[in-house]
Amino acid sequence: MINKEKELIAQVDLKRMPRHIGIIMDGNGRWASKRLRPRLFGHQEGAKAIRRVVEICVELKLDYLTFYAFSTENWNRPEDEVKGLLKLLKERLIKEIPELNKQNIYVQFIGTKAGLEPGYLADIQKMAEMTHTNTGMTVNIAFNYGGRQEVIEAIKSLSAEEISALTPENMNQYLWTKGQPDPDLIIRTSGEHRLSNFLLWQSAYSEIYITDVLWPDFGKIDMLLAILDYQKRIRRFGGL
């Protein structure tokens, strides 16, 4: 496995790396069900996949990485699963902050505050802010995130003058990903072929990579295969 990883790394063209990769982490529940375990067990194992992906992206010097951790639609899941997901996110963040700081990684949450308990929100934001002097890769955690909600909140925040001056080119500065390049590549695990309200504005010309691998099984080799597939594509952005 290590030899395979090294072989694939050697094939990556570091001059043609995507600047920003978004990941829809799907399949945690199915992974757990196949093992006759509770769905939350799948989410716990999925957290380990996040660490593997961060490690390989640091090695490849990726600039931006966005994980779709919790959507605005996920509130419709069973209450015990939602509570477990919120607890897991906080616990993993506490555990990972020292290593993230060691790797010079900047972490931020993108999403709406609506529906979140203020104390919980303050706690996770405070933990993320511990990385905000770091200058390396930016990791966005799309939490309580919805692409449509992002656009609506952006528009609501604008003055009449700003709305009149709004263009596709300057819309970025009003989004939760302000100042970041649009994702060059979006990866979705578990074989589903949809964006599920993820980075809808930003993904207008993203390359999309679908894999049948369930998220808890997704590893460095899978990430490398996705990047190599991206590097084979010709991006025309609507031109010839």
Secondary structure by P-SEA (a helix, b strand, c coil): caaaaaaaaaaccccccccbbbbccccaaaaaaaacccaaaaaaaaaaaaaaaaaaaaaacccbbbbbccccccccccaaaaaaaaaaaaaaaaacaaaaaaabbbbbbbcccccccaaaaaaaaaaaacccccccbbbbccccccaaaaaaaaaaaccaaaaaacccccccccccccccccccbbbbccccccccccccccccbbbbbbbccccccccaaaaaaaaaaaaacccccccc
